[in-house]
Amino acid sequence: PILHWTEAEVWARIKASGVRYHWAYDKGMKRLSCSFCVLASREDLECAARLRPDLAAEYVALEAEMGHR
């Protein structure tokens, strides 16, 4: 089962099969869900901000409005 595969094994199978995958993986994302998921790693959040600076700015403004830092 894929549950026991390493990340390298998953990517090897994807590439060998020719299955199309989401472009964000090529940009550095490790997982995909919401652009700024609360469960995302710092690296994925930073990558998402680079990919969507407009949306990152909206999130920052909303958090400031709510008093979050």
PQR file of N, CA, C, O and H, with PARSE charges and radii, in Angstrom:
ATOM      1  N   PRO A   1       0.825  -1.207   0.000 -0.5600 1.5000
ATOM      2  CA  PRO A   1       0.000   0.000   0.000  0.2800 2.0000
ATOM      3  C   PRO A   1       0.867   1.268   0.000  0.5500 1.7000
ATOM      4  O   PRO A   1       1.961   1.293   0.564 -0.5500 1.4000
ATOM      5  N   ILE A   2       0.357   2.291  -0.633 -0.4000 1.5000
ATOM      6  CA  ILE A   2       1.085   3.553  -0.746 -0.0000 2.0000
ATOM      7  C   ILE A   2       1.419   4.147   0.624  0.5500 1.7000
ATOM      8  O   ILE A   2       2.393   4.889   0.758 -0.5500 1.4000
ATOM      9  H   ILE A   2      -0.532   2.271  -1.091  0.4000 1.0000
ATOM     10  N   LEU A   3       0.634   3.830   1.618 -0.4000 1.5000
ATOM     11  CA  LEU A   3       0.880   4.333   2.973 -0.0000 2.0000
ATOM     12  C   LEU A   3       2.305   4.037   3.428  0.5500 1.7000
ATOM     13  O   LEU A   3       2.882   4.817   4.185 -0.5500 1.4000
ATOM     14  H   LEU A   3      -0.157   3.228   1.510  0.4000 1.0000
ATOM     15  N   HIS A   4       2.867   2.949   2.990 -0.4000 1.5000
ATOM     16  CA  HIS A   4       4.203   2.534   3.427 -0.0000 2.0000
ATOM     17  C   HIS A   4       5.302   2.939   2.449  0.5500 1.7000
ATOM     18  O   HIS A   4       6.470   2.615   2.668 -0.5500 1.4000
ATOM     19  H   HIS A   4       2.398   2.315   2.376  0.4000 1.0000
ATOM     20  N   TRP A   5       4.948   3.637   1.383 -0.4000 1.5000
ATOM     21  CA  TRP A   5       5.944   4.069   0.411 -0.0000 2.0000
ATOM     22  C   TRP A   5       6.678   5.307   0.911  0.5500 1.7000
ATOM     23  O   TRP A   5       6.133   6.098   1.682 -0.5500 1.4000
ATOM     24  H   TRP A   5       4.000   3.900   1.206  0.4000 1.0000
ATOM     25  N   THR A   6       7.904   5.462   0.468 -0.4000 1.5000
ATOM     26  CA  THR A   6       8.629   6.704   0.740 -0.0000 2.0000
ATOM     27  C   THR A   6       8.162   7.753  -0.272  0.5500 1.7000
ATOM     28  O   THR A   6       7.529   7.428  -1.277 -0.5500 1.4000
ATOM     29  H   THR A   6       8.346   4.820  -0.158  0.4000 1.0000
ATOM     30  N   GLU A   7       8.484   9.001   0.009 -0.4000 1.5000
ATOM     31  CA  GLU A   7       8.141  10.067  -0.936 -0.0000 2.0000
ATOM     32  C   GLU A   7       8.805   9.813  -2.294  0.5500 1.7000
ATOM     33  O   GLU A   7       8.206  10.049  -3.343 -0.5500 1.4000
ATOM     34  H   GLU A   7       8.998   9.266   0.825  0.4000 1.0000
ATOM     35  N   ALA A   8      10.046   9.331  -2.257 -0.4000 1.5000
ATOM     36  CA  ALA A   8      10.768   9.036  -3.502 -0.0000 2.0000
ATOM     37  C   ALA A   8      10.060   7.940  -4.298  0.5500 1.7000
ATOM     38  O   ALA A   8       9.995   8.014  -5.525 -0.5500 1.4000
ATOM     39  H   ALA A   8      10.533   9.140  -1.405  0.4000 1.0000
ATOM     40  N   GLU A   9       9.533   6.929  -3.616 -0.4000 1.5000
ATOM     41  CA  GLU A   9       8.814   5.855  -4.307 -0.0000 2.0000
ATOM     42  C   GLU A   9       7.527   6.369  -4.952  0.5500 1.7000
ATOM     43  O   GLU A   9       7.174   5.967  -6.060 -0.5500 1.4000
ATOM     44  H   GLU A   9       9.585   6.869  -2.620  0.4000 1.0000
ATOM     45  N   VAL A  10       6.839   7.252  -4.253 -0.4000 1.5000
ATOM     46  CA  VAL A  10       5.609   7.832  -4.805 -0.0000 2.0000
ATOM     47  C   VAL A  10       5.917   8.600  -6.084  0.5500 1.7000
ATOM     48  O   VAL A  10       5.250   8.421  -7.102 -0.5500 1.4000
ATOM     49  H   VAL A  10       7.125   7.579  -3.352  0.4000 1.0000
ATOM     50  N   TRP A  11       6.951   9.471  -6.022 -0.4000 1.5000
ATOM     51  CA  TRP A  11       7.296  10.265  -7.204 -0.0000 2.0000
ATOM     52  C   TRP A  11       7.814   9.391  -8.344  0.5500 1.7000
ATOM     53  O   TRP A  11       7.544   9.675  -9.511 -0.5500 1.4000
ATOM     54  H   TRP A  11       7.494   9.616  -5.195  0.4000 1.0000
ATOM     55  N   ALA A  12       8.542   8.351  -8.026 -0.4000 1.5000
ATOM     56  CA  ALA A  12       9.018   7.438  -9.073 -0.0000 2.0000
ATOM     57  C   ALA A  12       7.835   6.789  -9.788  0.5500 1.7000
ATOM     58  O   ALA A  12       7.840   6.667 -11.013 -0.5500 1.4000
ATOM     59  H   ALA A  12       8.762   8.120  -7.079  0.4000 1.0000
ATOM     60  N   ARG A  13       6.839   6.378  -9.039 -0.4000 1.5000
ATOM     61  CA  ARG A  13       5.659   5.740  -9.636 -0.0000 2.0000
ATOM     62  C   ARG A  13       4.872   6.740 -10.480  0.5500 1.7000
ATOM     63  O   ARG A  13       4.420   6.416 -11.578 -0.5500 1.4000
ATOM     64  H   ARG A  13       6.835   6.477  -8.044  0.4000 1.0000
ATOM     65  N   ILE A  14       4.712   7.952  -9.963 -0.4000 1.5000
ATOM     66  CA  ILE A  14       3.991   8.985 -10.718 -0.0000 2.0000
ATOM     67  C   ILE A  14       4.695   9.254 -12.042  0.5500 1.7000
ATOM     68  O   ILE A  14       4.060   9.281 -13.096 -0.5500 1.4000
ATOM     69  H   ILE A  14       5.079   8.216  -9.071  0.4000 1.0000
ATOM     70  N   LYS A  15       6.005   9.451 -11.982 -0.4000 1.5000
ATOM     71  CA  LYS A  15       6.763   9.773 -13.197 -0.0000 2.0000
ATOM     72  C   LYS A  15       6.787   8.601 -14.174  0.5500 1.7000
ATOM     73  O   LYS A  15       6.704   8.807 -15.385 -0.5500 1.4000
ATOM     74  H   LYS A  15       6.521   9.429 -11.126  0.4000 1.0000
ATOM     75  N   ALA A  16       6.898   7.395 -13.671 -0.4000 1.5000
ATOM     76  CA  ALA A  16       6.910   6.209 -14.539 -0.0000 2.0000
ATOM     77  C   ALA A  16       5.562   6.003 -15.226  0.5500 1.7000
ATOM     78  O   ALA A  16       5.501   5.511 -16.353 -0.5500 1.4000
ATOM     79  H   ALA A  16       6.966   7.228 -12.688  0.4000 1.0000
ATOM     80  N   SER A  17       4.491   6.377 -14.547 -0.4000 1.5000
ATOM     81  CA  SER A  17       3.151   6.146 -15.092 -0.0000 2.0000
ATOM     82  C   SER A  17       2.707   7.225 -16.072  0.5500 1.7000
ATOM     83  O   SER A  17       1.790   7.019 -16.867 -0.5500 1.4000
ATOM     84  H   SER A  17       4.540   6.777 -13.632  0.4000 1.0000
ATOM     85  N   GLY A  18       3.370   8.383 -16.005 -0.4000 1.5000
ATOM     86  CA  GLY A  18       2.966   9.482 -16.873 -0.0000 2.0000
ATOM     87  C   GLY A  18       1.743  10.236 -16.383  0.5500 1.7000
ATOM     88  O   GLY A  18       1.199  11.075 -17.100 -0.5500 1.4000
ATOM     89  H   GLY A  18       4.115   8.551 -15.360  0.4000 1.0000
ATOM     90  N   VAL A  19       1.312   9.943 -15.173 -0.4000 1.5000
ATOM     91  CA  VAL A  19       0.160  10.639 -14.600 -0.0000 2.0000
ATOM     92  C   VAL A  19       0.501  12.115 -14.422  0.5500 1.7000
ATOM     93  O   VAL A  19       1.582  12.455 -13.942 -0.5500 1.4000
ATOM     94  H   VAL A  19       1.754   9.261 -14.590  0.4000 1.0000
ATOM     95  N   ARG A  20      -0.423  12.985 -14.811 -0.4000 1.5000
ATOM     96  CA  ARG A  20      -0.211  14.418 -14.608 -0.0000 2.0000
ATOM     97  C   ARG A  20      -0.421  14.741 -13.137  0.5500 1.7000
ATOM     98  O   ARG A  20      -1.320  14.202 -12.492 -0.5500 1.4000
ATOM     99  H   ARG A  20      -1.301  12.708 -15.201  0.4000 1.0000
ATOM    100  N   TYR A  21       0.406  15.613 -12.624 -0.4000 1.5000
ATOM    101  CA  TYR A  21       0.277  16.035 -11.232 -0.0000 2.0000
ATOM    102  C   TYR A  21       0.224  17.552 -11.185  0.5500 1.7000
ATOM    103  O   TYR A  21       0.538  18.215 -12.173 -0.5500 1.4000
ATOM    104  H   TYR A  21       1.136  16.051 -13.148  0.4000 1.0000
ATOM    105  N   HIS A  22      -0.166  18.101 -10.060 -0.4000 1.5000
ATOM    106  CA  HIS A  22      -0.352  19.546  -9.920 -0.0000 2.0000
ATOM    107  C   HIS A  22       0.980  20.279 -10.035  0.5500 1.7000
ATOM    108  O   HIS A  22       1.986  19.855  -9.468 -0.5500 1.4000
ATOM    109  H   HIS A  22      -0.421  17.562  -9.257  0.4000 1.0000
ATOM    110  N   TRP A  23       0.971  21.374 -10.771 -0.4000 1.5000
ATOM    111  CA  TRP A  23       2.180  22.166 -11.029 -0.0000 2.0000
ATOM    112  C   TRP A  23       2.828  22.712  -9.763  0.5500 1.7000
ATOM    113  O   TRP A  23       4.030  22.978  -9.759 -0.5500 1.4000
ATOM    114  H   TRP A  23       0.154  21.718 -11.232  0.4000 1.0000
ATOM    115  N   ALA A  24       2.062  22.886  -8.692 -0.4000 1.5000
ATOM    116  CA  ALA A  24       2.617  23.473  -7.462 -0.0000 2.0000
ATOM    117  C   ALA A  24       3.708  22.592  -6.851  0.5500 1.7000
ATOM    118  O   ALA A  24       4.581  23.094  -6.144 -0.5500 1.4000
ATOM    119  H   ALA A  24       1.085  22.670  -8.696  0.4000 1.0000
ATOM    120  N   TYR A  25       3.666  21.294  -7.116 -0.4000 1.5000
ATOM    121  CA  TYR A  25       4.741  20.428  -6.620 -0.0000 2.0000
ATOM    122  C   TYR A  25       6.072  20.812  -7.258  0.5500 1.7000
ATOM    123  O   TYR A  25       7.108  20.774  -6.593 -0.5500 1.4000
ATOM    124  H   TYR A  25       2.956  20.886  -7.690  0.4000 1.0000
ATOM    125  N   ASP A  26       6.059  21.178  -8.524 -0.4000 1.5000
ATOM    126  CA  ASP A  26       7.290  21.603  -9.199 -0.0000 2.0000
ATOM    127  C   ASP A  26       7.798  22.938  -8.674  0.5500 1.7000
ATOM    128  O   ASP A  26       8.975  23.261  -8.838 -0.5500 1.4000
ATOM    129  H   ASP A  26       5.218  21.209  -9.064  0.4000 1.0000
ATOM    130  N   LYS A  27       6.931  23.710  -8.050 -0.4000 1.5000
ATOM    131  CA  LYS A  27       7.318  25.007  -7.488 -0.0000 2.0000
ATOM    132  C   LYS A  27       7.819  24.896  -6.055  0.5500 1.7000
ATOM    133  O   LYS A  27       8.268  25.885  -5.474 -0.5500 1.4000
ATOM    134  H   LYS A  27       5.975  23.448  -7.917  0.4000 1.0000
ATOM    135  N   GLY A  28       7.744  23.676  -5.472 -0.4000 1.5000
ATOM    136  CA  GLY A  28       8.293  23.472  -4.141 -0.0000 2.0000
ATOM    137  C   GLY A  28       7.315  23.067  -3.063  0.5500 1.7000
ATOM    138  O   GLY A  28       7.729  22.815  -1.932 -0.5500 1.4000
ATOM    139  H   GLY A  28       7.380  22.873  -5.944  0.4000 1.0000
ATOM    140  N   MET A  29       6.026  22.994  -3.372 -0.4000 1.5000
ATOM    141  CA  MET A  29       5.047  22.595  -2.360 -0.0000 2.0000
ATOM    142  C   MET A  29       5.213  21.105  -2.048  0.5500 1.7000
ATOM    143  O   MET A  29       5.452  20.294  -2.943 -0.5500 1.4000
ATOM    144  H   MET A  29       5.689  23.199  -4.291  0.4000 1.0000
ATOM    145  N   LYS A  30       5.082  20.761  -0.773 -0.4000 1.5000
ATOM    146  CA  LYS A  30       5.169  19.358  -0.358 -0.0000 2.0000
ATOM    147  C   LYS A  30       3.794  18.703  -0.283  0.5500 1.7000
ATOM    148  O   LYS A  30       3.672  17.487  -0.431 -0.5500 1.4000
ATOM    149  H   LYS A  30       4.887  21.420  -0.045  0.4000 1.0000
ATOM    150  N   ARG A  31       2.761  19.512  -0.054 -0.4000 1.5000
ATOM    151  CA  ARG A  31       1.394  18.994   0.006 -0.0000 2.0000
ATOM    152  C   ARG A  31       0.459  20.069  -0.500  0.5500 1.7000
ATOM    153  O   ARG A  31       0.808  21.250  -0.490 -0.5500 1.4000
ATOM    154  H   ARG A  31       2.860  20.499   0.065  0.4000 1.0000
ATOM    155  N   LEU A  32      -0.713  19.681  -0.938 -0.4000 1.5000
ATOM    156  CA  LEU A  32      -1.681  20.640  -1.461 -0.0000 2.0000
ATOM    157  C   LEU A  32      -2.977  20.552  -0.683  0.5500 1.7000
ATOM    158  O   LEU A  32      -3.491  19.467  -0.408 -0.5500 1.4000
ATOM    159  H   LEU A  32      -0.996  18.722  -0.946  0.4000 1.0000
ATOM    160  N   SER A  33      -3.481  21.692  -0.342 -0.4000 1.5000
ATOM    161  CA  SER A  33      -4.818  21.846   0.225 -0.0000 2.0000
ATOM    162  C   SER A  33      -5.151  23.316   0.044  0.5500 1.7000
ATOM    163  O   SER A  33      -5.019  23.833  -1.066 -0.5500 1.4000
ATOM    164  H   SER A  33      -3.064  22.573  -0.564  0.4000 1.0000
ATOM    165  N   CYS A  34      -5.570  23.995   1.075 -0.4000 1.5000
ATOM    166  CA  CYS A  34      -5.791  25.441   0.979 -0.0000 2.0000
ATOM    167  C   CYS A  34      -4.439  26.112   0.741  0.5500 1.7000
ATOM    168  O   CYS A  34      -3.401  25.576   1.130 -0.5500 1.4000
ATOM    169  H   CYS A  34      -5.677  23.574   1.976  0.4000 1.0000
ATOM    170  N   SER A  35      -4.451  27.267   0.111 -0.4000 1.5000
ATOM    171  CA  SER A  35      -3.189  27.967  -0.144 -0.0000 2.0000
ATOM    172  C   SER A  35      -2.408  28.226   1.135  0.5500 1.7000
ATOM    173  O   SER A  35      -1.184  28.094   1.161 -0.5500 1.4000
ATOM    174  H   SER A  35      -5.294  27.702  -0.205  0.4000 1.0000
ATOM    175  N   PHE A  36      -3.116  28.593   2.190 -0.4000 1.5000
ATOM    176  CA  PHE A  36      -2.451  28.905   3.456 -0.0000 2.0000
ATOM    177  C   PHE A  36      -3.066  28.074   4.582  0.5500 1.7000
ATOM    178  O   PHE A  36      -3.595  28.609   5.556 -0.5500 1.4000
ATOM    179  H   PHE A  36      -4.110  28.701   2.169  0.4000 1.0000
ATOM    180  N   CYS A  37      -2.983  26.770   4.424 -0.4000 1.5000
ATOM    181  CA  CYS A  37      -3.556  25.825   5.384 -0.0000 2.0000
ATOM    182  C   CYS A  37      -2.877  25.947   6.747  0.5500 1.7000
ATOM    183  O   CYS A  37      -1.655  26.076   6.823 -0.5500 1.4000
ATOM    184  H   CYS A  37      -2.553  26.335   3.633  0.4000 1.0000
ATOM    185  N   VAL A  38      -3.659  25.909   7.810 -0.4000 1.5000
ATOM    186  CA  VAL A  38      -3.089  25.983   9.158 -0.0000 2.0000
ATOM    187  C   VAL A  38      -2.245  24.752   9.476  0.5500 1.7000
ATOM    188  O   VAL A  38      -1.457  24.779  10.422 -0.5500 1.4000
ATOM    189  H   VAL A  38      -4.651  25.805   7.748  0.4000 1.0000
ATOM    190  N   LEU A  39      -2.390  23.692   8.719 -0.4000 1.5000
ATOM    191  CA  LEU A  39      -1.608  22.476   8.936 -0.0000 2.0000
ATOM    192  C   LEU A  39      -0.339  22.429   8.085  0.5500 1.7000
ATOM    193  O   LEU A  39       0.440  21.480   8.179 -0.5500 1.4000
ATOM    194  H   LEU A  39      -3.030  23.670   7.951  0.4000 1.0000
ATOM    195  N   ALA A  40      -0.136  23.448   7.258 -0.4000 1.5000
ATOM    196  CA  ALA A  40       1.019  23.465   6.359 -0.0000 2.0000
ATOM    197  C   ALA A  40       2.311  23.709   7.129  0.5500 1.7000
ATOM    198  O   ALA A  40       2.310  24.311   8.203 -0.5500 1.4000
ATOM    199  H   ALA A  40      -0.769  24.218   7.182  0.4000 1.0000
ATOM    200  N   SER A  41       3.399  23.235   6.564 -0.4000 1.5000
ATOM    201  CA  SER A  41       4.719  23.510   7.140 -0.0000 2.0000
ATOM    202  C   SER A  41       5.098  24.960   6.845  0.5500 1.7000
ATOM    203  O   SER A  41       4.524  25.594   5.959 -0.5500 1.4000
ATOM    204  H   SER A  41       3.400  22.745   5.691  0.4000 1.0000
ATOM    205  N   ARG A  42       6.051  25.466   7.584 -0.4000 1.5000
ATOM    206  CA  ARG A  42       6.528  26.834   7.341 -0.0000 2.0000
ATOM    207  C   ARG A  42       7.020  26.970   5.891  0.5500 1.7000
ATOM    208  O   ARG A  42       6.759  27.971   5.224 -0.5500 1.4000
ATOM    209  H   ARG A  42       6.516  24.951   8.304  0.4000 1.0000
ATOM    210  N   GLU A  43       7.735  25.944   5.425 -0.4000 1.5000
ATOM    211  CA  GLU A  43       8.261  25.976   4.060 -0.0000 2.0000
ATOM    212  C   GLU A  43       7.137  26.070   3.026  0.5500 1.7000
ATOM    213  O   GLU A  43       7.243  26.822   2.057 -0.5500 1.4000
ATOM    214  H   GLU A  43       7.947  25.131   5.967  0.4000 1.0000
ATOM    215  N   ASP A  44       6.061  25.306   3.234 -0.4000 1.5000
ATOM    216  CA  ASP A  44       4.944  25.368   2.295 -0.0000 2.0000
ATOM    217  C   ASP A  44       4.231  26.717   2.372  0.5500 1.7000
ATOM    218  O   ASP A  44       3.781  27.236   1.350 -0.5500 1.4000
ATOM    219  H   ASP A  44       5.976  24.695   4.021  0.4000 1.0000
ATOM    220  N   LEU A  45       4.124  27.289   3.570 -0.4000 1.5000
ATOM    221  CA  LEU A  45       3.501  28.611   3.700 -0.0000 2.0000
ATOM    222  C   LEU A  45       4.333  29.674   2.991  0.5500 1.7000
ATOM    223  O   LEU A  45       3.790  30.550   2.318 -0.5500 1.4000
ATOM    224  H   LEU A  45       4.489  26.868   4.400  0.4000 1.0000
ATOM    225  N   GLU A  46       5.650  29.591   3.146 -0.4000 1.5000
ATOM    226  CA  GLU A  46       6.524  30.549   2.468 -0.0000 2.0000
ATOM    227  C   GLU A  46       6.440  30.377   0.952  0.5500 1.7000
ATOM    228  O   GLU A  46       6.426  31.359   0.210 -0.5500 1.4000
ATOM    229  H   GLU A  46       6.091  28.880   3.693  0.4000 1.0000
ATOM    230  N   CYS A  47       6.386  29.146   0.506 -0.4000 1.5000
ATOM    231  CA  CYS A  47       6.262  28.868  -0.929 -0.0000 2.0000
ATOM    232  C   CYS A  47       4.925  29.400  -1.448  0.5500 1.7000
ATOM    233  O   CYS A  47       4.878  30.016  -2.513 -0.5500 1.4000
ATOM    234  H   CYS A  47       6.398  28.348   1.109  0.4000 1.0000
ATOM    235  N   ALA A  48       3.854  29.171  -0.714 -0.4000 1.5000
ATOM    236  CA  ALA A  48       2.531  29.661  -1.117 -0.0000 2.0000
ATOM    237  C   ALA A  48       2.529  31.183  -1.216  0.5500 1.7000
ATOM    238  O   ALA A  48       1.915  31.748  -2.121 -0.5500 1.4000
ATOM    239  H   ALA A  48       3.892  28.670   0.151  0.4000 1.0000
ATOM    240  N   ALA A  49       3.211  31.842  -0.292 -0.4000 1.5000
ATOM    241  CA  ALA A  49       3.280  33.309  -0.327 -0.0000 2.0000
ATOM    242  C   ALA A  49       4.050  33.791  -1.554  0.5500 1.7000
ATOM    243  O   ALA A  49       3.700  34.814  -2.142 -0.5500 1.4000
ATOM    244  H   ALA A  49       3.710  31.383   0.444  0.4000 1.0000
ATOM    245  N   ARG A  50       5.092  33.061  -1.943 -0.4000 1.5000
ATOM    246  CA  ARG A  50       5.830  33.418  -3.168 -0.0000 2.0000
ATOM    247  C   ARG A  50       4.968  33.207  -4.410  0.5500 1.7000
ATOM    248  O   ARG A  50       5.019  33.992  -5.357 -0.5500 1.4000
ATOM    249  H   ARG A  50       5.376  32.230  -1.465  0.4000 1.0000
ATOM    250  N   LEU A  51       4.176  32.134  -4.393 -0.4000 1.5000
ATOM    251  CA  LEU A  51       3.340  31.815  -5.549 -0.0000 2.0000
ATOM    252  C   LEU A  51       2.107  32.712  -5.649  0.5500 1.7000
ATOM    253  O   LEU A  51       1.634  33.005  -6.747 -0.5500 1.4000
ATOM    254  H   LEU A  51       4.135  31.496  -3.624  0.4000 1.0000
ATOM    255  N   ARG A  52       1.590  33.146  -4.498 -0.4000 1.5000
ATOM    256  CA  ARG A  52       0.364  33.958  -4.467 -0.0000 2.0000
ATOM    257  C   ARG A  52       0.550  35.177  -3.568  0.5500 1.7000
ATOM    258  O   ARG A  52      -0.123  35.280  -2.542 -0.5500 1.4000
ATOM    259  H   ARG A  52       1.974  32.908  -3.606  0.4000 1.0000
ATOM    260  N   PRO A  53       1.447  36.106  -3.922 -0.5600 1.5000
ATOM    261  CA  PRO A  53       1.685  37.270  -3.057  0.2800 2.0000
ATOM    262  C   PRO A  53       0.426  38.103  -2.826  0.5500 1.7000
ATOM    263  O   PRO A  53       0.268  38.703  -1.763 -0.5500 1.4000
ATOM    264  N   ASP A  54      -0.466  38.143  -3.811 -0.4000 1.5000
ATOM    265  CA  ASP A  54      -1.716  38.880  -3.651 -0.0000 2.0000
ATOM    266  C   ASP A  54      -2.572  38.283  -2.540  0.5500 1.7000
ATOM    267  O   ASP A  54      -3.104  39.013  -1.704 -0.5500 1.4000
ATOM    268  H   ASP A  54      -0.337  37.655  -4.674  0.4000 1.0000
ATOM    269  N   LEU A  55      -2.704  36.980  -2.529 -0.4000 1.5000
ATOM    270  CA  LEU A  55      -3.499  36.310  -1.506 -0.0000 2.0000
ATOM    271  C   LEU A  55      -2.811  36.383  -0.149  0.5500 1.7000
ATOM    272  O   LEU A  55      -3.478  36.543   0.874 -0.5500 1.4000
ATOM    273  H   LEU A  55      -2.272  36.387  -3.208  0.4000 1.0000
ATOM    274  N   ALA A  56      -1.499  36.270  -0.126 -0.4000 1.5000
ATOM    275  CA  ALA A  56      -0.756  36.392   1.134 -0.0000 2.0000
ATOM    276  C   ALA A  56      -0.998  37.762   1.753  0.5500 1.7000
ATOM    277  O   ALA A  56      -1.194  37.870   2.963 -0.5500 1.4000
ATOM    278  H   ALA A  56      -0.957  36.140  -0.957  0.4000 1.0000
ATOM    279  N   ALA A  57      -0.985  38.803   0.937 -0.4000 1.5000
ATOM    280  CA  ALA A  57      -1.226  40.162   1.436 -0.0000 2.0000
ATOM    281  C   ALA A  57      -2.631  40.283   2.021  0.5500 1.7000
ATOM    282  O   ALA A  57      -2.821  40.942   3.042 -0.5500 1.4000
ATOM    283  H   ALA A  57      -0.826  38.715  -0.046  0.4000 1.0000
ATOM    284  N   GLU A  58      -3.612  39.653   1.384 -0.4000 1.5000
ATOM    285  CA  GLU A  58      -4.980  39.672   1.922 -0.0000 2.0000
ATOM    286  C   GLU A  58      -5.041  38.991   3.282  0.5500 1.7000
ATOM    287  O   GLU A  58      -5.690  39.493   4.200 -0.5500 1.4000
ATOM    288  H   GLU A  58      -3.458  39.117   0.554  0.4000 1.0000
ATOM    289  N   TYR A  59      -4.370  37.854   3.419 -0.4000 1.5000
ATOM    290  CA  TYR A  59      -4.350  37.142   4.695 -0.0000 2.0000
ATOM    291  C   TYR A  59      -3.698  37.994   5.777  0.5500 1.7000
ATOM    292  O   TYR A  59      -4.202  38.075   6.897 -0.5500 1.4000
ATOM    293  H   TYR A  59      -3.842  37.446   2.673  0.4000 1.0000
ATOM    294  N   VAL A  60      -2.580  38.626   5.442 -0.4000 1.5000
ATOM    295  CA  VAL A  60      -1.881  39.479   6.410 -0.0000 2.0000
ATOM    296  C   VAL A  60      -2.795  40.617   6.852  0.5500 1.7000
ATOM    297  O   VAL A  60      -2.878  40.914   8.044 -0.5500 1.4000
ATOM    298  H   VAL A  60      -2.171  38.560   4.532  0.4000 1.0000
ATOM    299  N   ALA A  61      -3.473  41.251   5.914 -0.4000 1.5000
ATOM    300  CA  ALA A  61      -4.374  42.355   6.242 -0.0000 2.0000
ATOM    301  C   ALA A  61      -5.524  41.887   7.132  0.5500 1.7000
ATOM    302  O   ALA A  61      -5.874  42.566   8.097 -0.5500 1.4000
ATOM    303  H   ALA A  61      -3.405  41.009   4.946  0.4000 1.0000
ATOM    304  N   LEU A  62      -6.109  40.742   6.819 -0.4000 1.5000
ATOM    305  CA  LEU A  62      -7.205  40.214   7.638 -0.0000 2.0000
ATOM    306  C   LEU A  62      -6.741  39.860   9.045  0.5500 1.7000
ATOM    307  O   LEU A  62      -7.440  40.128  10.022 -0.5500 1.4000
ATOM    308  H   LEU A  62      -5.824  40.190   6.035  0.4000 1.0000
ATOM    309  N   GLU A  63      -5.564  39.259   9.143 -0.4000 1.5000
ATOM    310  CA  GLU A  63      -5.051  38.906  10.470 -0.0000 2.0000
ATOM    311  C   GLU A  63      -4.756  40.160  11.281  0.5500 1.7000
ATOM    312  O   GLU A  63      -4.996  40.181  12.488 -0.5500 1.4000
ATOM    313  H   GLU A  63      -4.996  39.041   8.349  0.4000 1.0000
ATOM    314  N   ALA A  64      -4.241  41.205  10.639 -0.4000 1.5000
ATOM    315  CA  ALA A  64      -3.982  42.469  11.331 -0.0000 2.0000
ATOM    316  C   ALA A  64      -5.294  43.085  11.810  0.5500 1.7000
ATOM    317  O   ALA A  64      -5.376  43.609  12.921 -0.5500 1.4000
ATOM    318  H   ALA A  64      -4.046  41.188   9.658  0.4000 1.0000
ATOM    319  N   GLU A  65      -6.313  43.016  10.965 -0.4000 1.5000
ATOM    320  CA  GLU A  65      -7.629  43.546  11.321 -0.0000 2.0000
ATOM    321  C   GLU A  65      -8.207  42.827  12.538  0.5500 1.7000
ATOM    322  O   GLU A  65      -8.897  43.434  13.357 -0.5500 1.4000
ATOM    323  H   GLU A  65      -6.247  42.590  10.062  0.4000 1.0000
ATOM    324  N   MET A  66      -7.921  41.530  12.650 -0.4000 1.5000
ATOM    325  CA  MET A  66      -8.416  40.738  13.787 -0.0000 2.0000
ATOM    326  C   MET A  66      -7.525  40.854  15.016  0.5500 1.7000
ATOM    327  O   MET A  66      -7.866  40.354  16.088 -0.5500 1.4000
ATOM    328  H   MET A  66      -7.360  41.036  11.985  0.4000 1.0000
ATOM    329  N   GLY A  67      -6.385  41.513  14.856 -0.4000 1.5000
ATOM    330  CA  GLY A  67      -5.475  41.663  15.989 -0.0000 2.0000
ATOM    331  C   GLY A  67      -4.488  40.520  16.144  0.5500 1.7000
ATOM    332  O   GLY A  67      -3.837  40.409  17.183 -0.5500 1.4000
ATOM    333  H   GLY A  67      -6.108  41.920  13.985  0.4000 1.0000
ATOM    334  N   HIS A  68      -4.364  39.672  15.139 -0.4000 1.5000
ATOM    335  CA  HIS A  68      -3.389  38.572  15.177 -0.0000 2.0000
ATOM    336  C   HIS A  68      -2.036  39.076  14.711  0.5500 1.7000
ATOM    337  O   HIS A  68      -1.949  39.995  13.897 -0.5500 1.4000
ATOM    338  H   HIS A  68      -4.893  39.762  14.295  0.4000 1.0000
ATOM    339  N   ARG A  69      -0.997  38.473  15.228 -0.4000 1.5000
ATOM    340  CA  ARG A  69       0.349  38.846  14.778 -0.0000 2.0000
ATOM    341  C   ARG A  69       1.074  37.649  14.237  0.5500 1.7000
ATOM    342  O   ARG A  69       2.223  37.765  13.809 -0.5500 1.4000
ATOM    343  H   ARG A  69      -1.068  37.726  15.890  0.4000 1.0000
TER
END
